[in-house]
Amino acid sequence: MEAVIRNFNENGFAILRGILEQETLDAVKYECEALVAELALQRCAEGKLTDTYSDSPFETRLIQIYENYPDENPTIFRPELHRAGFFGVFAHPILLELAGIILGPEIRLYPNYSVRPKLPANKRTEVLWHQDAGYTSKEADILRMMNVWAPLVPVNFENGCMEFIPQSHKWGVVPHEKDEYYLRIHDDYIKPVEGDAVRIEIESGDAVIFSNLLFHRGLPNRTEHIRWSLDFRYQDARQPTLRTSQGHLLSSQRTPDAVVKDAKTWAELEFS
């Protein structure tokens, strides 16, 4: 735990090997597969599909059901995550313990939690160099946050792992500019340090915690399979979110009755 905190504070990130139990991963995958199955049935009802590809593997089924309409293929799921199977990872005791050490006793799940199917050779899933704080506001460097990224399949250079610039979290929020699909860090700030990038190649069951100020990007997926991953953020709940949405409280000494305590309750809530 001490080494993890030290790496997070010094480099802006830390890798947690094998932190997520198979049961936790299976619950998340079950919900993702259910989402895809629902989309397949919906598209059949719309007349855009004649086969739901129910026997296809998790890594390819979403591609197949949008094969004739690739521009309609979803690249992110967010409000759909209020399903029981996601609660185990969002409220994982070790992740919450780390968040408590880094952020303090009042912890919210920040209103930016997502499942992302990184599609092969698709510009919409090639995320450029950015800081998460760059999407919030110029004042976002005040936010005390711990980001979590957890792949549901092994990730490597070929299928589009993330890259980080170590220690870049110490530079505050830098200027970003709009690209075709995403914001990206202005060249004046990224070009001098791009050569310092490190690849985050990890396995399903591993997770990475990192600062919302860290320079990072997602590489293109050069394979024929989807790189599924989950990303979410814990925030010191004593601070504002600087967004119109407020997230959900996961740990609190001040208002323990307001904490989301179980999967059933989580599934009854909405993205807010």
Helices and strands as residue ranges (DSSP letters): H 2-11, E 13-16, H 22-45, H 61-65, G 70-72, G 79-81, G 84-86, H 87-90, H 93-103, E 107-109, E 114-118, G 123-125, G 132-135, G 138-142, E 145-151, E 162-164, G 168-171, E 176-178, E 183-185, H 187-190, G 194-196, E 198-200, E 207-210, E 216-218, E 227-236, E 248-251, G 256-258, H 263-268
